[in-house]
Amino acid sequence: MSFSEVLCERPQLEKEFTAKWGIAKPQYRDQGSDALLRRQYKFCSKGEIGFIHSKYIISALPEEGERPIKTRRKISVDGWEKRRRKKNGQHQLPADSWRDYTWCSETPVLMCLAAFPQFPQFNLKKEDLDSFYD
């Protein structure tokens, strides 16, 4: 485990979130998966927000059918790579609403931005980010 992974602990990010933004700790389902938090934290540690594809924006408590689809890699006889999807579905947005989906993508950003106050490019208000997502 690297040093940056130690600092990317969910309880620590929750504390920094409440301290910086002055609001209650976000619900667990809104925080994003561990992989999503680690990816966002890695971007923020470099001083950028970065881009995370929507299929990787998954809640920490995903609902049925919300996980990304799995693919199998297969190389054909002619050397071309083909990917086959599993038959049991696709990644779907959270069942409740589009707002739940955007909150699940906004919360990890806010948690990780709070962890890096040394970057002046991260000085923004929560209302600015809320209006962007709205």
N, C-alpha and C positions, 0 to 999 in steps of 0.2 A: 504494500500500500504506500503510495507516494504521499509526500507532505501536503500537496494540494487536495488530495482525496480526504485527508484527515480534516482539513478546514472546511470541506464541503459536506459536513455532517448536517442532516436535516434539523436537529434541535438548535444547533448554533445559528443556522440560517434563519430559523423562526425567531430567535431572540433578536438578531440584527434587523429583521423585517419590522418587528414591533417597535424597536427603538428608533429606527429611522423614519418610518411612515406614521408612527403614532396611532396605529389601529390594532385591533386584536389579531392574534395569530390566525392565519387563514385556515380554513377547514382542510383536513387531510386530502379530501377528494379533489380540492382545487389546486393543490400544490404541484401536481405533476409527478410522474414516475421518478424513481431514483436515477434511471438512465438519462431522462430529460434534465433533471437538476444538474447532474454531472456535466452534461454537454453544455448547458447554459453557463455553468460556473467556469468551465474551461474557456469559453469565449470571453466572459467578463474578466478573467484573469489576464487576458491579453489586451484589455481596454476596448473591447468591442462587444456589441450585442449579438451579432452573428445571425445566421439564417438557419432555422431548423424546419425541415419539411413537415407539413401538417400530419403526415402519417406517423410521425414520431412523437406527436403531442398527445400524450396519453395521461390520464388521471392516475394519481397514486392509488385510487380505488376504482379501477375501470369497471364499467358495466359490461354485460354480455355483448360480444361482438365488437367491442371497442378497440381491441388489440390489433396491431398491424398484421397484414397477411404474411404468411410464410411462403417463400419460393424455394424451389429446388433447382440447382444448377446442373445442367446437362450439356455435354459437348457432343455434337453430332459427328457422324462419320466424316463429313467434309471439314470439320474443325471449327464450325461456328458454334458459339455458345447460345444456348436457349434456356429460358427460365420457364418452369411450369408452376402455376399457382396451385395450391392445395384447393380441393373442391369446396371446402367448407366455409367460404365466405371472403369478405373484403373488410378492410378497415372502415369503420363508420364513425361519424361524429357522435359525441355523447347524445344519448337519447333525449335529454331534457330540452336543450335549445342551443342555438348558436352562441348565445351569451355565455352559457356554461363552458363551451369550447374555448371561447376567447379568454374567459377568466382562467381556465386551465393553462393557457399559453402565457397570459400576462403575469400570473402569480410567481412562476419560477423566475421570470425576468426581474420582478421587483425584489424577490428574495436575494438573488445574486447581485443585483445593483447595490443593495444595502451592504453587502460584504466587501465592497471595494470603494470606500469613500475617497480614496486617494486619486481617483481618476476624475478630472474636472468635466469630462464629456458626459459623465453619468449624473451631473447635477441637474435633475429635473424634478418636477412636482408630480405627485401621484395623479393629480387631476389632469395633467398634460397627457400622461399615458392612458388614463381612462378615456379621455376624449379621442385619442388616436384609435383605441380599440372600438369605441362606440361608432 
